[in-house]
Amino acid sequence: MTLHQRLLNLRDEIRRHDRLYYVEASPEISDQEYDRLLAELIEIESKHPEWVTPDSPSQRVGGEPLEGFAQVRHAIPMLSIGNTYSLEELREFEERLGRILPNTAFDYVVEPKIDGVAVSVIYENDLFTLGATRGNGAVGDDITANLRTIRGLPLSLSIARHGLQRFELRGEVFMDHAGFEALNRRRAEAGEELYANPRNTTAGSLKLLDPRQVAERPLRIAFHSFGEIVPLPGSAPPWRRHSEILRALQEMGVPTVEHWDRATGIDQVIPLVEAWESKRFDLPYVTDGLVIKVDDLRTREDLGSTSRSPRWVIAYKFPAEQAETTLKSIELQVGRTGAVTPVAILDPVQLGGTTVSRATLHNADEIARKDLRVGDRVLVEKGGEIIPKVIAALPEIRDGSQVPFVFPSKCPSCGGPLSRPQGEVAYRCEDLNCPAQLRRRIEHFASRRGMDIEGLGEALIDQLVSTGLVRTLPDLYRLELEQVANLERMGRKSAQNLLDGLEKSKSNPPNRLLHGIGIRFVGEHVAEVLMDQVEDLRDLGKRTREELEAIPEIGPTVSESIHTFFSDDRNREVLDELATLGLNFRRTESGIPEGEPPPRNLEGLQFVLTGTLAKHTRDEAKELIQARGGRVTGSVSKKTDYVICGTDPGSKADKAESLGVRILNEEEFEDLLAGVL
């Protein structure tokens, strides 16, 4: 088999597994096996970029950040749907239809109403070409790059076989229960505030300007209707009923609303509504009602629309389910960044089809605002919320035994002091050695964008911490071969690879170390900005808040976080230990290749990188610029001196041109580095 044939086979295999997972809900392989297939595909395409096609599964991983969202005008407005809350109002709905079209028997399609974000997706000449939000119904945001990252969305569709040149699908982007819970679990472990519900989280994800971040969110998509349909010349739309379109989409491998029924007359609809009152809890996603649509497309045209909504569709909304139980206690969880989150421990109660015994309380202010006391009878709701929510206490039935909750002053894990930064709602433990934070701190420290320690994955970290071999970050660099080799699923070769990776990480530039130790609000870029101002990483602890805030791009939030971190003696001791163990803390020792240091010929110049470079990765190009005194930023502005443009550049090149910023191709970039431009 040729390499190109292997590439084609990989694409077909990955598409098949996408369909099995997202459309048919019957996966055949594990996530790890899927990731291996995708990694092999990406590796082949990286060696042969001329083989990359727009519909390749590799194109889902997300490109460079966007400057902003362009506006898209919908060919057919995306109108809202009228709501109803009672069976009587459903009968009134059919009566209204009968007054418009007397003596008509109405057939309906009944679908669960997914609580997601409405989107429009357009296929043209069999390829996915445009995706947009609903916006105001007439105009939405172009989120094509973000939708492309959703694995369940086909990047190509055989619409020409159905006589179509252009086909607009409309549906919902959402997070299912499992994906949302996993996302919040990761946030809790990282000490970040939990997301309130799947819908708001989905909406926020689609608004992110970096598709790479969107690709990390567990987004799914399901289609339920259509917009503009443009037939091929000489053809006509092949469908006369909505139910026919749903069947055709399913046959094409398009994810649709999974469960739908066809009914004649509202008297057949009502039993379906009553059945779904309880069946909805068996669905893997949040549904807040049912959508009842007239099936016949010609009848829809005859019924028409008002200025706000089509007359041929109505949504029946389910009431949010509540239950009463007892607040037994309030526990505190400590995440990676030290955020302490209160959790309500409840007497188990049935709610939304599951047994609820815990509910997030978010923060101390939330407890005070609701006047929640241990021992209270409370109302718990799980309507659109996957994580149950304590709605209110029932103070009228208190008997005096209830105890007000006082937030502690010490960390429940390590006993260190808790602080509450000005303007924030969360209490935090700032101790780097706090056991509750250790696993996640090490994961962050060892990550590719941190210290990039090869072989130090989640499973091994769990073993190192649980066996007591690693109690602090410096302990990583004290590990010995035999200690690691004796761990489960390890061996001398794997152990040596880990030790080699740790040794190699010692020479990383100090900005990566600064990012890796996990000070709040100090990401990759901020770490670079800070290390441009000091010779030794520890010198940041000698700066006052005002001096830190005077650094370009450093505001009061970042300066306060850095000052708080370095004010803790235990954190300074950890840094001193890391320095003693040989890690690189000095700026002057980083970023310089062997031999003579490069000339500082780019001193004071500001660069933006866009597109794919043939000779260098993005990180390599960035290091080359920084080693010569230049600075790389993420967005183009009037302060930008050069935009380095590789193949397939994004909107940054257009913005540079509009601002008159000089654009260099890769050959010119090499000349600039060499000082001949």
MOURPE-V114236 format. One record per residue. N is the residue number from 1. SS is DSSP state (hx for helix, st for strand, lp for the rest). PSI is psi in degrees with one decimal (999 if undefined). OMEGA is omega in degrees with one decimal (* if undefined). Layout:
# MOURPE-V114236
n ss psi omega
N SS PSI OMEGA
N SS PSI OMEGA
This chain:
# MOURPE-V114236
n ss psi omega
1 lp 131.2 178.3
2 lp 163.1 179.1
3 hx -37.9 179.5
4 hx -38.8 177.7
5 hx -37.7 176.5
6 hx -40.1 177.9
7 hx -46.3 -179.9
8 hx -40.7 178.6
9 hx -40.6 178.4
10 hx -43.9 179.1
11 hx -46.4 -179.9
12 hx -42.0 -178.1
13 hx -43.2 179.8
14 hx -41.6 177.4
15 hx -39.5 179.1
16 hx -42.1 179.7
17 hx -33.9 174.5
18 hx -43.7 -179.8
19 hx -43.6 179.3
20 hx -39.7 -175.1
21 hx -49.3 -169.2
22 hx -23.4 -177.7
23 lp -46.5 -174.6
24 lp -7.0 178.2
25 lp 38.6 178.5
26 lp 67.6 -177.3
27 lp 147.5 -179.7
28 lp -18.9 -176.9
29 lp 163.6 179.0
30 lp 165.9 176.7
31 hx -37.5 -179.1
32 hx -41.8 178.5
33 hx -39.6 177.2
34 hx -46.0 -179.1
35 hx -35.7 179.0
36 hx -41.9 177.2
37 hx -45.3 -178.9
38 hx -40.4 179.5
39 hx -39.6 178.5
40 hx -41.6 178.5
41 hx -46.7 -178.5
42 hx -37.3 179.5
43 hx -43.3 179.0
44 hx -44.6 -177.6
45 hx -29.8 177.9
46 hx -30.7 178.1
47 hx -22.8 -179.8
48 lp 71.8 -178.2
49 hx -20.5 179.2
50 hx -14.0 178.8
51 hx -7.3 -177.4
52 lp 132.9 176.8
53 lp 156.9 -177.0
54 lp -25.8 -177.4
55 lp 11.1 177.2
56 lp 139.3 177.1
57 hx -21.9 179.2
58 hx -20.4 -175.8
59 hx 4.5 178.3
60 hx -13.1 -169.9
61 lp -13.9 176.6
62 lp 130.7 179.2
63 lp -157.1 -176.8
64 lp 160.9 -178.7
65 lp 148.3 177.5
66 lp 154.4 175.2
67 lp -27.7 -178.2
68 lp 177.0 -178.6
69 lp 129.2 172.7
70 lp 159.4 -179.9
71 st 142.5 -179.4
72 st 127.7 175.6
73 st 124.9 -178.9
74 lp 131.8 178.9
75 lp -38.5 173.8
76 lp 123.1 -175.6
77 lp 143.2 175.4
78 lp 89.2 -175.9
79 lp 160.6 176.7
80 st 170.4 -179.2
81 lp 135.1 175.9
82 lp 148.2 -178.2
83 st 151.3 172.0
84 st 152.6 -172.6
85 lp 6.4 -179.2
86 lp 157.9 178.3
87 hx -32.7 178.8
88 hx -39.5 178.7
89 hx -28.1 174.4
90 hx -40.6 177.1
91 hx -38.9 178.1
92 hx -34.2 177.1
93 hx -48.1 -179.9
94 hx -33.9 177.1
95 hx -38.1 178.1
96 hx -41.5 178.0
97 hx -39.4 -179.3
98 hx -30.4 177.8
99 hx -30.7 178.7
100 hx -42.6 -179.7
101 lp 81.6 -178.4
102 lp 152.2 175.7
103 lp 31.8 178.1
104 lp 131.9 173.6
105 lp 121.2 -174.8
106 lp 123.6 170.9
107 st 142.3 -176.0
108 st 151.9 165.4
109 st 130.4 -178.0
110 st 121.5 -175.7
111 st 144.9 169.6
112 st 139.4 179.9
113 st 102.7 -179.9
114 st 130.9 -179.5
115 lp 80.4 -177.2
116 lp -151.5 -178.5
117 st 124.2 -176.6
118 st 134.0 179.3
119 st 158.6 173.2
120 st 134.5 -179.1
121 st 128.4 -175.5
122 st 130.8 171.7
123 st 132.3 179.6
124 st 128.6 -176.3
125 lp 42.9 174.7
126 lp -1.3 -178.1
127 st 143.8 171.8
128 st 119.7 -174.2
129 st -23.0 -174.6
130 st 138.5 173.0
131 st 140.4 -175.8
132 st 153.9 172.4
133 st 165.8 176.2
134 lp -37.6 -178.4
135 lp -130.7 178.9
136 lp 10.4 -179.4
137 lp -34.9 178.0
138 lp -38.1 -177.3
139 st 133.2 177.5
140 st -178.2 179.2
141 st 140.4 174.7
142 st 105.9 -179.4
143 lp 32.0 -178.3
144 hx -47.0 -177.0
145 hx -36.9 -179.5
146 hx -41.6 179.6
147 hx -31.6 -179.4
148 lp -24.4 -178.2
149 lp -11.7 -176.5
150 lp 115.8 -172.3
151 lp -27.7 -178.7
152 lp -11.7 -178.0
153 lp 117.4 177.2
154 lp 134.7 177.1
155 lp -11.6 172.2
156 st 152.7 -175.4
157 lp 133.1 -175.4
158 lp 67.1 -178.2
159 lp -24.3 179.7
160 hx -31.6 178.4
161 hx -22.0 178.2
162 hx 13.9 176.6
163 lp 23.2 -176.1
164 st 140.7 173.1
165 st -37.2 -177.7
166 st 133.9 -176.0
167 st 118.3 179.2
168 st 119.2 176.3
169 st 148.3 177.1
170 st 139.0 -176.7
171 st -160.8 -177.0
172 st 133.5 167.0
173 st 135.5 -173.8
174 st 172.3 169.9
175 lp 133.7 176.6
176 lp 172.6 -176.1
177 hx -49.3 -174.3
178 hx -43.7 -179.3
179 hx -42.9 -179.0
180 hx -42.2 179.5
181 hx -40.1 178.7
182 hx -40.3 178.8
183 hx -45.5 179.5
184 hx -31.9 177.1
185 hx -42.6 178.3
186 hx -38.3 -179.9
187 hx -39.5 178.9
188 hx -42.7 179.8
189 hx -28.4 179.8
190 lp 0.1 179.4
191 lp 20.7 -179.5
192 lp 154.3 -178.4
193 lp 139.8 -177.4
194 lp 147.3 174.0
195 lp 145.5 -173.7
196 lp -44.1 -177.7
197 lp 161.2 -175.3
198 hx -37.8 -174.4
199 hx -49.2 -179.7
200 hx -36.2 179.1
201 hx -40.5 176.8
202 hx -46.2 -179.7
203 hx -43.6 178.3
204 hx -36.8 179.9
205 hx -42.2 -178.1
206 hx -16.6 178.8
207 lp -5.2 179.4
208 lp 140.3 -178.7
209 lp -6.7 179.5
210 lp 104.5 -179.2
211 hx -23.7 178.3
212 hx -34.4 175.7
213 hx -38.5 178.7
214 hx -38.6 -178.8
215 hx -22.8 -179.8
216 lp -10.4 179.8
217 lp 143.2 -177.2
218 lp 62.6 -176.9
219 lp 143.7 174.8
220 st 167.9 -179.0
221 st 144.4 175.6
222 st 134.0 -177.6
223 st 145.0 -177.3
224 st -7.3 -177.9
225 st -172.5 -176.7
226 st 162.6 176.0
227 st -112.0 -176.6
228 st 135.8 174.5
229 st 121.4 179.4
230 st 110.1 179.9
231 st 157.2 169.5
232 lp 154.1 178.5
233 lp 130.4 179.9
234 lp -1.2 -179.9
235 lp 167.6 175.8
236 lp 152.6 177.4
237 lp 131.9 -171.6
238 lp -3.9 -172.0
239 lp 146.6 177.4
240 lp -13.4 -178.5
241 st 151.4 176.1
242 hx -40.3 -179.4
243 hx -32.2 177.2
244 hx -38.2 179.2
245 hx -43.1 179.0
246 hx -43.2 179.5
247 hx -42.4 -179.8
248 hx -40.8 179.1
249 hx -42.5 178.8
250 hx -39.6 179.1
251 hx -29.9 179.5
252 lp -3.7 -179.8
253 lp 20.8 179.1
254 lp 130.3 176.9
255 lp 123.4 178.1
256 st 174.9 170.9
257 lp 127.8 -168.7
258 lp -37.2 -171.9
259 lp 121.3 174.9
260 st 152.7 -177.4
261 st 154.4 175.6
262 st 133.7 -175.9
263 st 149.4 176.1
264 st 115.4 179.4
265 lp 153.4 -175.5
266 hx -22.4 178.7
267 hx -26.0 174.7
268 hx -21.6 178.7
269 hx -41.2 -172.6
270 hx -43.7 175.7
271 hx -32.6 177.3
272 hx -40.8 178.1
273 hx -45.9 -178.7
274 hx -37.8 179.6
275 hx -38.4 -177.4
276 hx -14.1 176.9
277 hx -37.5 179.0
278 hx -33.0 -178.3
279 hx -27.3 -175.8
280 hx -26.8 -178.2
281 hx -11.9 177.3
282 hx -9.8 -179.5
283 lp 152.1 -179.1
284 lp 5.3 -179.2
285 lp 168.4 179.7
286 lp 129.5 171.4
287 st 131.4 -177.3
288 st 13.5 178.4
289 st -166.4 177.1
290 st 151.5 174.4
291 st 126.5 -179.0
292 st 117.4 -174.7
293 st 141.0 169.4
294 st 132.0 -172.8
295 lp -43.2 -173.9
296 st 125.6 -174.7
297 hx -35.2 177.7
298 hx -39.2 177.6
299 hx -37.9 176.5
300 hx -45.5 180.0
301 hx -40.5 -179.3
302 hx -34.3 -179.8
303 hx -35.0 176.2
304 lp -160.4 -175.6
305 st 157.6 165.8
306 lp -176.0 178.6
307 lp -18.1 -174.6
308 lp -33.9 -173.9
309 st 153.4 175.1
310 st 146.5 178.9
311 lp -15.7 -170.5
312 lp 9.4 -177.6
313 st 147.3 176.9
314 st 148.2 176.4
315 st 129.4 173.8
316 st 117.2 -174.8
317 st 131.1 176.0
318 lp 143.8 173.0
319 lp 146.1 176.2
320 lp 138.3 -178.4
321 lp 133.2 178.4
322 st 158.2 176.0
323 st 155.9 178.8
324 st 136.1 178.9
325 st -175.1 -177.6
326 st 134.5 173.9
327 st 101.2 -174.5
328 st -41.4 -178.7
329 st 173.5 175.8
330 st 118.6 178.9
331 st 157.7 179.8
332 st 131.2 177.4
333 st 138.9 -179.7
334 st 124.5 -178.7
335 lp -176.5 -174.4
336 lp -41.9 -177.9
337 lp 8.7 175.7
338 lp -1.8 179.1
339 st 132.7 -178.8
340 st 115.8 -175.4
341 st 124.9 176.8
342 st 140.9 179.6
343 st 131.1 178.5
344 st 127.8 173.6
345 st 118.9 -170.4
346 st 154.8 164.6
347 st 129.3 -176.5
348 st 137.2 -179.4
349 st 144.4 178.2
350 st 128.4 -177.7
351 st 125.6 177.1
352 lp 31.5 177.5
353 lp 3.4 179.1
354 st 163.4 175.5
355 st 122.3 -177.0
356 st 126.1 177.4
357 st -5.3 179.3
358 st 149.5 176.3
359 st 139.5 179.0
360 st 142.9 175.1
361 lp 2.2 173.4
362 lp -63.7 -175.1
363 lp 175.0 -176.9
364 hx -37.0 -179.8
365 hx -37.5 179.7
366 hx -41.2 179.0
367 hx -43.2 -178.8
368 hx -41.1 -177.5
369 hx -37.8 -179.5
370 lp -1.0 -179.6
371 lp 51.1 -179.6
372 lp 133.4 -179.6
373 st 144.1 178.0
374 st 127.4 -176.4
375 lp -10.0 179.5
376 lp 148.7 160.8
377 st 132.2 -174.6
378 st 157.8 172.7
379 st 131.7 179.2
380 st 138.3 -178.5
381 st 146.0 176.6
382 lp 53.5 179.9
383 lp -89.6 175.9
384 lp 5.9 -176.0
385 lp 124.1 174.2
386 lp -43.5 174.0
387 lp 120.4 -178.5
388 lp 150.0 -173.8
389 st 131.5 174.3
390 st 114.7 -175.9
391 st -47.0 -175.9
392 st 158.3 169.7
393 st 164.1 175.9
394 lp 77.9 -172.3
395 hx -21.5 -176.7
396 hx -15.2 179.6
397 hx 18.2 175.7
398 lp 144.6 179.7
399 lp 9.5 178.9
400 lp -9.7 -179.3
401 lp -9.2 -178.5
402 lp 142.2 -173.8
403 st 123.6 175.4
404 st 145.0 -178.2
405 lp 129.1 177.6
406 lp 121.3 -178.6
407 lp 130.5 -175.7
408 lp 162.0 178.4
409 lp -7.6 -178.9
410 st 150.7 -179.4
411 lp 130.8 -179.9
412 lp -13.5 -178.8
413 lp -50.6 -173.5
414 lp -10.0 -179.9
415 lp 1.5 178.2
416 lp 165.9 -177.5
417 st 144.0 173.3
418 st 142.0 177.0
419 st 156.2 176.7
420 lp 99.8 -178.2
421 lp 145.5 -178.6
422 lp 133.0 178.2
423 lp -1.7 -179.9
424 lp 158.5 -178.8
425 lp -17.2 -174.1
426 lp 140.3 167.7
427 st 146.9 -175.2
428 st 147.8 168.9
429 st 126.2 -174.3
430 lp 6.5 -175.7
431 lp 119.9 179.1
432 lp -26.9 -175.9
433 lp 8.5 179.4
434 lp 122.0 -176.1
435 hx -36.5 -178.2
436 hx -26.3 -177.7
437 hx -14.7 -165.3
438 hx -50.2 -176.7
439 hx -48.5 -177.1
440 hx -31.1 176.6
441 hx -41.7 -180.0
442 hx -42.1 177.9
443 hx -45.3 179.3
444 hx -43.3 -179.5
445 hx -41.2 -174.7
446 hx -5.4 -173.9
447 lp 163.4 -175.6
448 lp -37.9 -179.3
449 lp -2.4 172.4
450 lp -116.0 -178.9
451 lp -5.9 173.7
452 lp 59.0 -177.6
453 lp 107.7 -176.8
454 lp 134.5 176.6
455 lp -6.4 -177.9
456 lp 79.4 -178.7
457 lp -179.3 -174.2
458 hx -45.2 -177.3
459 hx -42.9 -179.6
460 hx -39.3 177.6
461 hx -43.5 178.6
462 hx -43.0 179.6
463 hx -44.2 -178.3
464 hx -39.7 -178.7
465 hx -45.8 -176.2
466 hx -30.0 178.2
467 lp -8.1 179.5
468 lp 4.5 178.2
469 lp -31.7 179.4
470 lp 114.4 177.2
471 lp -13.6 179.1
472 lp 164.6 176.9
473 hx -44.1 179.4
474 hx -27.2 179.6
475 hx -26.1 177.9
476 hx -39.4 -174.8
477 hx 3.2 174.9
478 hx 0.8 -177.9
479 lp 145.4 178.9
480 lp 157.2 -173.4
481 hx -49.5 -175.6
482 hx -37.3 179.5
483 hx -46.2 -177.3
484 hx -39.6 -177.2
485 hx -27.0 -178.3
486 lp -3.4 178.1
487 lp 159.5 -178.3
488 lp 139.2 178.7
489 lp 23.3 174.1
490 lp -171.8 -179.5
491 lp 177.0 -174.9
492 hx -38.4 -178.6
493 hx -47.2 179.3
494 hx -40.4 179.6
495 hx -42.4 179.9
496 hx -37.0 177.2
497 hx -40.6 178.6
498 hx -47.4 -179.5
499 hx -36.7 176.6
500 hx -40.4 178.8
501 hx -39.0 177.0
502 hx -43.3 -179.8
503 hx -42.3 179.9
504 hx -36.1 -176.7
505 hx -20.3 -179.0
506 lp -27.0 -177.1
507 lp 3.0 177.5
508 lp 148.8 176.4
509 lp 151.8 -173.0
510 hx -20.9 177.0
511 hx -32.6 177.3
512 hx -36.6 175.4
513 hx -43.2 179.6
514 hx -43.2 176.6
515 hx -39.0 -174.6
516 hx -31.8 -176.8
517 lp -12.7 166.7
518 lp 38.5 172.1
519 lp 135.1 -177.6
520 lp 139.2 177.1
521 lp 4.2 178.1
522 lp 90.3 176.5
523 lp -167.8 -176.7
524 hx -52.0 -174.1
525 hx -44.0 -179.7
526 hx -38.0 178.0
527 hx -40.0 178.4
528 hx -43.5 179.7
529 hx -44.3 -178.5
530 hx -42.8 -177.1
531 hx -15.3 172.9
532 lp -14.7 -172.6
533 lp -10.3 -176.7
534 lp 156.4 176.7
535 lp -38.0 -177.8
536 st 136.6 -178.4
537 hx -39.1 -177.1
538 hx -15.4 177.8
539 hx -20.2 177.6
540 hx -30.8 179.2
541 hx -13.3 179.5
542 hx -9.0 -179.4
543 lp 141.9 173.6
544 lp 168.4 176.2
545 hx -42.7 -177.7
546 hx -39.8 179.6
547 hx -38.9 176.9
548 hx -42.7 -177.3
549 hx -21.7 178.9
550 lp -12.8 178.4
551 lp 133.7 179.0
552 lp 135.2 177.8
553 lp 0.6 179.0
554 lp 116.1 -179.1
555 lp -175.2 -177.0
556 hx -33.1 -179.6
557 hx -46.9 -179.9
558 hx -43.9 -178.3
559 hx -39.3 178.6
560 hx -41.6 -179.8
561 hx -44.0 179.6
562 hx -44.5 -179.3
563 hx -41.9 179.1
564 hx -42.1 -179.0
565 hx -49.4 -176.0
566 hx -11.1 177.4
567 lp -13.7 -178.2
568 lp 118.2 -178.9
569 hx -38.0 -176.5
570 hx -36.2 178.2
571 hx -40.0 178.5
572 hx -35.4 177.6
573 hx -39.5 177.8
574 hx -44.0 179.3
575 hx -41.3 178.3
576 hx -39.9 177.4
577 hx -44.2 179.9
578 hx -39.1 178.2
579 hx -42.1 179.1
580 hx -32.5 -179.3
581 lp -2.7 171.8
582 lp 7.5 178.3
583 lp 152.4 -173.0
584 lp 114.2 -179.9
585 lp -9.1 -171.2
586 st 128.2 -177.8
587 hx -38.5 -175.1
588 hx -13.0 -179.1
589 hx 2.0 -174.1
590 lp 160.2 172.0
591 lp 10.1 -176.3
592 lp 120.3 178.9
593 lp 169.0 180.0
594 lp 150.9 -178.9
595 lp -153.4 -177.8
596 lp 138.0 176.9
597 lp 148.9 -179.4
598 lp 157.7 178.2
599 lp 151.5 179.0
600 lp 51.8 -174.1
601 lp -5.8 178.5
602 lp 16.3 -176.8
603 lp 127.4 174.8
604 lp -3.3 -178.9
605 lp 147.7 -176.7
606 st 131.2 -174.0
607 st 154.6 169.5
608 st 135.4 179.2
609 st 137.4 177.2
610 st 148.2 -178.6
611 lp -175.1 -176.7
612 st 125.2 177.6
613 lp 144.6 -177.6
614 lp -37.4 -172.8
615 lp -21.6 -173.3
616 lp 148.9 166.4
617 lp 168.5 179.0
618 hx -42.7 -179.4
619 hx -38.4 179.5
620 hx -43.6 178.9
621 hx -38.6 179.2
622 hx -44.5 -179.7
623 hx -37.0 178.5
624 hx -40.5 179.0
625 hx -46.5 -176.8
626 hx -35.6 179.8
627 hx -21.3 179.7
628 lp 12.9 174.5
629 lp -3.2 -180.0
630 lp 174.3 -177.7
631 st 137.2 -178.9
632 st 128.4 177.8
633 st 170.0 -175.2
634 lp -14.1 -176.3
635 lp 153.5 -178.0
636 lp 133.6 175.6
637 lp -179.2 178.8
638 lp -18.8 179.4
639 lp -11.7 -178.9
640 lp 133.5 178.2
641 lp -41.5 -178.9
642 st 144.2 167.1
643 st 119.8 179.4
644 st 118.9 -168.6
645 st 113.9 174.0
646 lp -160.1 178.0
647 st 153.0 -179.1
648 lp 54.2 178.9
649 lp 157.2 178.6
650 lp -155.9 -175.7
651 hx -13.0 -179.7
652 hx -35.5 178.4
653 hx -41.1 178.3
654 hx -42.0 -179.2
655 hx -38.8 178.1
656 hx -42.0 -180.0
657 hx -41.2 -178.9
658 hx -28.6 -179.5
659 hx -4.3 -178.8
660 lp 19.5 177.6
661 lp 137.6 -176.7
662 st 132.5 179.7
663 st 130.0 178.6
664 st 136.9 170.3
665 lp -179.3 -172.8
666 hx -36.2 179.3
667 hx -41.7 178.4
668 hx -34.2 177.0
669 hx -43.5 178.4
670 hx -40.1 177.6
671 hx -38.8 179.6
672 hx -43.1 178.2
673 hx -38.4 -177.5
674 hx -6.7 177.8
675 lp 20.0 -179.2
676 lp 5.9 178.0
677 lp 999 *
